[in-house]
Amino acid sequence: LAHLPKDNVDLEADGTPQTSGTSHFAAPKPGSVVEALHKMDLTGLLFFAGVLLAVGALDTAGVLDTYAEMLVRLCAGSPVAIASLLGVSSAVVDNVPLVQASINMFGETMPIDDPLWQLVALAAGTGGSILSVGSIAGVTLMTMEGVGYLWYCRRVSLWALLGVAGGIGTYQLERLAFA
């Protein structure tokens, strides 16, 4: 307002300039990046950025390597057992950082075409639905629809767990049938 002549500015009773209610900025063009950024859910983006930063910190601190070694020892190196435990872990930890952590844990020791990667994607993606806090979709359901945590556990968790187990079982049967 400093560049405007004083006589062009109407003042409120308290001496502050009146605003016209119109913006000096043009609306973004349809289909542009700016329009997409206006529609973006900043809270979700910041959530995932924070979670991935936390995974990076755990990796740097060596926690993920220790967890990976423990999983391999506990599961005797079985990709099915490792992926199953990661799938159940996904019920507590969101699936996106869990998959990122899996890449950090096993990325250098497992070949790209190892069945572990397909099983991790399957188990982490579906395992997040075992508990509502394991996925952003579950948290959104609780928030937007007013679904309670215990309601979710009683009506959805068992079916989701059966879905994870059924998916891993079906994957193993396909590998046996088509290998």
N, C-alpha and C positions, 0 to 999 in steps of 0.2 A: 504494500500500500504506500510505501514511501515515495515511489515514483509517480503516484497520482497526485494531481493538484488537490488541495484541501477542500475546495468547493465542490468536487465531484464525489466526495465520500460522505454518505449520510451516517450520522452517529446515533447509537442507542442512548437511552437516558443515562447510562453509567459511563458514557464516553467511548465505548468500544465501537468499532466500525460495524455497520449493518452488513449482513451477507445476503446475497440474492437467492441463495439456495441452489444456484446452478453451478456446475463444475466448469472450470476453465480447461479441463482435459477432455479430449474427444473420446468417444466410446471406442473400444478396440474393434478392429475389423473382424467380421465373422470368420472363423476358421484359423485365426492367427495364433501364434504362440502366446501373445499377451492375453488373448481371450481365454485360452486354456489355463494360463496361470491364475486368472481371476476366478476360475471355477475350481481350482485345486484345493483339496483339503489339507491345509497347512498343518493341522494338528497331527494327522496321520503321517505326513511326510516327516515331521520332526520326531515323531515316535520311532519310526523306522531308522532314521538317521542316528538317533540316540542309542537304539538297540545295537545297530551295527558298529557304532563306535565302542560300545561296551564289549562286544565280541572281539573287536580288534585289541582292546586293552587286555582281555583275558588271554588272548593268543600271545601277545607280547610278554605277559607275565609268566607264560609257560603253563598256565592252568589247563589249557586245552590239550596240550601234549600229554600231561599227566592223566587227564580224563581218558584220552584215546588209548593210552597204554593200559589203563585199568580195564576199559571195555574189551580190548583185545584179549587180555589175560582172563577176564571173567567169562567171556564168550568163546574162549579157545579159538579165536580167529574166525568164527562162523559169521559170514555176512548176514545171514538171516537173523541170528541172535543179536548181532550188533544193531541192525536196522530196527528190530523189534524194540530194543531198549531205547533207541533214539526216538522211535515213534511214541512210546509211552512218555519219554521226556518231553516230547513236543506238546503234551497235554498241559504241562506246567510252564514251559518256555515257548514263546511264539515260534512258529515253524520257520520263518524267514531267518532269524538269527541262528536257529538250530542247524539249518542247512549250511549257512555260512560257517558256523563252527565246525561242522563235519568236513567241509572242504579244507578248512585250516588244519583239522586233525589228521585227515587221511589223504590229503591232496598229493603229498609227495611220496607216499608209500603204496598207494593203490593206482593201478593203471586206469586210464579214462574209460575204457570199455568194461570195467569190472562190474559184476552184478550188484555190488554194494551200492553204487550210485543210483541205480534204478530203484533199489529197495529203500534207500534213504529218502529219495523223492516221494515214493509211495507212502512210506510210514510217517514221515514228517508232515506231509500234506494232509493225510487223513487223521493222524494221531492228534493233531491240534484240536480236533473237534471232540475229543474225549471229555475235556473240561472246557467250559466256556471261556476261561482265561487263557487258553492255549492258542487262540487265534484272534485276529482283529475282527473277524466276522462274528465270533461268539461274544466278544465284548460289545460290538455294535448291536447285536441282538438284545443283549441285556439292557443297554442304554436306551435304544429307540423303542423297543417293545415292552420295556418294563419287566422282562423275564428275570426272575430271581435265580441265584446261583444254585440253591437246593432244588428248585423246580427243574432246572436244566440237568442236574445230576440224576434226578429220579427218572426223567423222561427221555433223555437223549444219550447220556454217557455210555450206558450198556450197549446201545445200538451202534454207537460210534466205535467202541472197542471191538465189537463183533465185526464191524466193517473193516477195521485195520487188520484183524486176524484173517478175515476172509480174503482180503486183498493180497496179503502176503502168501497165504496158502494157494490162491489162484495163480499168483506169479510163479511160485515154485512148481506147480503142476504144469504150467505152460513151458517152463524151462525143461522139465523132464520129458514132456511130450515132443517138443520141437528141437531139442538139443542134438 
